[in-house]
């Protein structure tokens, strides 16, 4: 099927849209992709809504904002048979209140005239899983597509960092031992929020601010002692879970603060590798963090395996997550699992997601 995946992540920068041709098991081809940025006022609206649950007042305009942005993204593509719609995560507490991705797929189906698969996390949480990460099944297909023959790690550095350890020698992504996946800790979110506070910038372009600073090793040791990092997987994070660290780096200069927060992201990734069943032969990095040269250098220094952007194996690091939700949409239509014990801690493999059609 020709599927269009949509992703608006915790970086709050905009909507990624990407076409993938797939049967939900293998990747036949990648198609066109596009990015629709959120203007500053929309980013401010979304940022203000972070932490909100469905019953919170005043969320109707936020839902409409998210849905309209995604509808506009869909309009740029022709010949699409199904849309995978992630929505915008506002809150995530899998062992408490659940998970909340705002954006009604039933209304988006009518608005766009395309079948939409959405609400992909709820069934996993209801079955005892973390509800995240969901991209690992796609990572398994990517590992097969690039011809990987040994375990490797895909690291996504968006607002939150998440890693997938893949053993491509297994028969299927839901097979025992095929995948281990979890959130590593902060990705770009703390760096971005810190620079917004200090300089009014939305991110550290190329890691230049961090490169001009020095890591406060004493403070870093305290940051890296967070209880989350000691927990074994499966585990997942809300974007705001580490937000209190901004107060702890407040006494530092802008450059030293950026360097220390960048080192924190890298230290969390290095700690994550302790949970792999066997070492990864290589690390493939996607998401905006792969453009941060300072962060990439810190990741390489903390790993015994090669670290490189996914473009080195012919994948698109900007669109991998969007492509994944197109891939997952086809799996949902076929009734195939979208998560498993190794990826979210769910008791048994689960097919999660609702299907809405334009005429529904």
Secondary structure, DSSP 4 states (H G I P E B T S, - for coil): -EEEEEEE-TT-SEEEEEEEEE-SSSEEEEEEEEEEEPPHHHHHHHHHHTT--TTSTT-HHHHHHHHHHHHHHHTT--S-SEEEEEEEEEEEETTTTEEEEE--HHHHHHHHTS-EEE--SHHHHHTT------THHHHHHHHHHTT--S-EEEEEESSEEEEEEE-TTSSSTTSTTSEEEEEEEE-SHHHHHHHHHHHS-SS-GGGHHHHTS---HHHHHHHTT-HHHHSPSS----TTTTTTHHHHTTTS-HHHHHHHHHHHHHHHHHHHGGGSSS--SEEEEESGGGG-HHHHHHHHHT-SSEEEEGGGGT--TTTHHHHHHHHHHHHHHHT--SB-HHHH--SS-B---EEE-TT-
